[in-house]
Amino acid sequence: MAAKLGLLLAVAVLVAGCGVRNSKPFTAKGSAGCLTAHAFTRVTTNPALVGFIAGFADNGGIRATSPSRNNLTIAFTDSPDTVNSTEDAFRSHAPKSLRPHMSDIMMTNRNAVLVWTITPKPDELDTVQRCLAP
């Protein structure tokens, strides 16, 4: 009986959580601490240090180095509707040698545009995706 009650309680918690979605845009300030807590180094939200595009993003920017030493820049736009123009800016300002590889090193999640130096390791990409916060 106790096992059935425990299972029922677990299902109820899972179902209750499924309907909860946060539509607030991700921000640099909300995300930076998590990256530091997950062994990313040189994490900064200073607009003068995150690069031109991320430095002028509406919800800030982050520059960080992953545990495998892959550099990451994140630009947080005001909404998912403005992600395309930020991606275009990163593409047009990337070194010519990187432009053919932008689809490997640039990805988006809602209002966040992530740009890595090289294709990220799956676990590091997963960590960053989980760290994105309002």
PyMOL commands that set and color helices and strands:
alter all, ss='L'
color gray80, all
select helices_A, chain A and resi 2-18+28-37+52-55+80-93+99-105+122-131
alter helices_A, ss='H'
color red, helices_A
select strands_A, chain A and resi 41-44+61-65+71-76+106-109+112-116
alter strands_A, ss='S'
color yellow, strands_A
deselect
rebuild
show_as cartoon
